[in-house]
Amino acid sequence: MQHIKLKFQDKSIIILSGRPFGEEVFNEQIAPKIKDEKEIVLEFPPQIKSFSSSFPTGLLSSEVEELGLENVKKKYIIFSEIDGVKEGFWESFD
């Protein structure tokens, strides 16, 4: 299992948005670390409180295209100290 602590330079950001930004984070912080991994924990820093639906869909768009949403939900575990972040992340795909 790979555990990836996502980092965002701007510590004042509390809501992540934008499909292109999600894709950028995936390409820079996730893709280089997940080769052949079957289970991946994505840990969001405590300042992140919420998402617009565009960020999560951009973050995992290439994985969803390749594996399908249900398999992506099995492969990725979303972790945050903030209540509701995990649920809000996956609700973005509904």
N, C-alpha and C positions, 0 to 999 in steps of 0.2 A: 504494500500500500504506500502510495506517495502522498505526503502531506505538504501542501503548498500554502504558505502564508502570503496572501496578496498584499502588495504595497502600493500606496498612492502618495505621491510626493506632496500634494496639496492637502495638508492635514485639516483644512477647513471644510473640505468636501464631506457632506453627510448623506447625499443622495447621488447615486451613480446613474448616469443616463447616456444614451447615444450608442447606437449599433456600431459605428466605426470605432468608438472608444472601447467597447467590449471586445471587438475583434483585435484591436491593438494590444489590450491586456492579455488576451489569449496567446497571441503570437509571441509576445515578449516574456511573459511570466509563466505560462502554462505549457505550451507546445514543446519547448526545449526539455521539459522534465518528465514527459508522460509516455515516452516510447515503451510499448509493451506492458504498460500498467493496466491492471484489471480494475483497480479501485483507487480513486483519487479523492482526497479531502481538500476542498477549497476553503480556506479560512479567511474571512473578511475581518479587517481591523475594526475595533469597537467604535470608531467614529462613524462608520457607515451604518445608517439607520434604515435606508430604503433604496429602491431602484425604480426607475421608469422601466417599462417593459422592454424598451429597446436595448438596454445594456445587457441583461442576461441572454436575450436571444442572439445578440452579437457575440457575446463571450463564448457561447457554445454552438454557434451556428454550423461550423465545419464538422463538429462531432455529431450533431443532430442529422446533418445531411448524410454522413457516412454510416452511422449506427442506428438512427431512429431515436425518437424522443424517449420511449420506454427504456431502451438500453442505456441511454445517457443518464437517465434517472437512477439506474442501478449502478452505473460506473462512478458517478460523482456524488459525493457527500458534501453538502453545504454546511459550514460551521460558522457561527457568530455568537458572541457573548450577548448580543441584543435579541430580545424576544421578537419573533415575527420575521426576522430577516430570511431565514430558511424558507418559510412558507411563501413570503413575498417573492423570493427568487423564482420558485417553481410556478407560482401563479402567473408569472409573466409569459409562460408558454401556453396558457389556456386561451 
